[in-house]
């Protein structure tokens, strides 16, 4: 009689330990909330980083020239790249550049510029003229 009673008690203890939803629910809910908060924090950091980035591409080769924190710094880098090409060629050059940024709403904003620049003997004059183009201030 005692063995039957003990066996019955063991089965009840097993039921309580492993199948009682009330004892598992609080731990599962806490872990779930923590995981959701952690995933949201990581996604927020990634989205904010992408939203604040302006990527500069060479329009002729579609090569990435760099990523910048502001639109003005991306265009300043495009101007420097074009001036470097002008100094290296010694003649008039055509520059094509794209500045691509991602808005918070996950859409892309693309700005394009095609510029004919020269003469190579007046680099400071060319630099001043590039400073008057849209997006530079």
Buried (B, 14 or more C-beta within 10 A) or exposed (E): EEEEEEEEEEEEEEEEEEEEEEEEEEEEEEEEEEEEEEEEEEEEEEEEEBEBBBBBBBBEEEEEBEBBEEBBBBBBBBBEBBBEBBEEEEEEBEBBBBBBBBEEEEEEEEBEBEBEBBEBEEBEEBBEEBEEEEBEE
